[in-house]
Amino acid sequence: MAQLHIEQWGDGDRTAVLVHGITADTNSWWRTAPELVRRGYRVVVVDLPGHGRSPRWDAYGLDAMTDAIAEALPERPDLAVGHSLGALLLAGALDRLRPRRVVHVDPAWAAPPDEATAKVMTDALRVQKDWSEERIQASLARWEPRAREHKSTALRRWDPATLDAFDGFGGYDPPAPQVPSLIVLADPSHNVPPPWARKLGERGFTVRSVPDTGHVVHNEDFAGFWAVLEEWL
């Protein structure tokens, strides 16, 4: 298996690993990583298979992608953060990475209710490959200009075949956390709706939402996202 592309910020005594979501790349964390560096972390960020500067594969599956990040990232980080697909893969790799604290940002844990909905969801992501700069501007108007620039670059590098990894996905219901674990949700979140969020809270997760945000919470409202994260850390 070809090695995944890794980037590193800082040289602090503590280590944080960050895993981006579908269609994105390491630059998804362009504001989060420097803030963690300022708080004494060495930050290690990975491009998922078929994303950014990581290799494209002939075929993609969730298990293989999980194995890839488990092999690529350092073990026993002080903090592990995953967004969307990255949160799903991170959850599957926790027993190997063994982080001391975990953050799941609007994790892609819910299964579509039926095949028709699943197709609509994947088609909506697939067409992003051909988004123009004008479409990115219109669709992501709340994002900062630099975030939109990173989105444009990430889409050019992204392999839409990675969507095949979700074929037959039946959802993921996480067990009770073994280490302090935070779930940061969009508002509203379609991945973890309120009834499920309450159950996860009862299971031992700390669950917070950032008001009036879309799925990429840290680009929709970084100040709100960071306030939740910093308070919990």
C-alpha positions, -999 to 999 in steps of 0.1 A, spaced: 0 0 0 15 34 -11 22 58 17 -3 86 24 8 122 22 15 137 56 21 173 67 33 186 100 30 219 118 50 228 149 73 209 172 55 210 205 57 184 233 22 171 226 10 156 194 -24 161 176 -35 142 145 -61 156 122 -82 137 96 -102 156 70 -135 147 54 -147 136 19 -136 159 -10 -112 179 13 -75 175 20 -50 186 47 -58 223 41 -92 217 56 -74 223 89 -57 256 77 -70 274 108 -72 246 133 -36 234 130 -19 267 137 -42 273 168 -31 239 181 5 247 174 2 279 195 -10 258 224 20 235 223 11 207 199 30 191 171 2 187 145 3 158 120 -23 160 92 -30 133 66 -45 133 31 -69 104 28 -65 80 -1 -77 96 -33 -75 131 -18 -49 158 -19 -14 145 -26 -21 109 -14 -22 82 -40 -53 71 -59 -63 35 -56 -79 12 -81 -108 6 -56 -118 22 -23 -133 6 8 -138 20 43 -118 -8 60 -88 -3 37 -90 35 42 -91 30 80 -61 7 78 -42 33 58 -46 61 83 -39 38 112 -5 30 95 2 66 85 -4 84 117 17 83 149 5 61 177 -6 75 211 -13 111 201 -25 134 228 -54 145 206 -71 130 175 -96 150 155 -117 137 125 -143 154 104 -171 137 85 -156 107 67 -124 114 86 -143 109 119 -157 76 107 -123 63 97 -108 76 129 -134 58 150 -123 26 133 -87 32 140 -89 42 177 -78 8 190 -46 11 170 -39 48 173 -48 49 210 -52 87 214 -56 102 248 -85 125 237 -107 123 206 -128 149 187 -154 139 161 -166 168 140 -201 162 125 -191 125 120 -205 106 90 -220 79 112 -256 79 100 -267 55 72 -290 69 45 -326 57 51 -328 40 17 -309 34 -16 -325 63 -34 -314 88 -7 -279 73 -7 -277 79 -45 -289 115 -41 -263 121 -14 -234 106 -34 -245 123 -66 -246 157 -48 -210 151 -38 -199 137 -71 -209 168 -91 -187 190 -68 -158 177 -89 -169 200 -117 -178 231 -96 -166 263 -110 -151 291 -89 -184 309 -91 -203 279 -79 -179 275 -50 -184 311 -41 -222 309 -42 -224 275 -24 -199 284 3 -206 320 8 -201 319 46 -166 305 42 -136 328 43 -120 334 9 -89 313 18 -111 284 28 -129 285 -6 -95 286 -23 -85 254 -4 -118 238 -14 -112 245 -51 -77 230 -49 -90 200 -30 -117 193 -55 -92 193 -84 -71 167 -66 -100 146 -53 -109 112 -69 -147 109 -69 -143 71 -70 -137 74 -32 -175 77 -29 -176 40 -38 -163 33 -3 -198 41 10 -215 14 -11 -236 -7 13 -227 15 43 -251 6 71 -241 33 96 -218 33 126 -230 33 161 -200 39 183 -194 21 216 -190 40 249 -158 60 246 -127 47 264 -110 81 266 -125 116 268 -144 121 235 -161 152 221 -186 153 193 -189 187 177 -221 189 156 -234 212 129 -267 229 136 -287 212 124 -268 180 119 -281 154 95 -253 130 105 -262 129 142 -298 141 147 -309 153 182 -324 120 195 -291 102 186 -270 130 200 -288 126 234 -282 89 234 -245 94 227 -243 119 255 -258 93 278 -233 68 265 -204 90 278 -196 114 249 -195 151 254 -218 165 227 -218 201 216 -231 219 186 -221 252 169 -253 272 163 -263 278 127 -235 260 110 -233 236 81 -215 203 78 -180 217 77 -183 234 110 -147 246 113 -151 265 80 -187 277 86 -178 294 120 -143 289 131 -146 311 161 -176 291 173 -159 258 166 -127 268 183 -145 281 214 -161 247 218 -129 228 212 -107 251 234 -131 249 264 -132 211 262 -94 208 258 
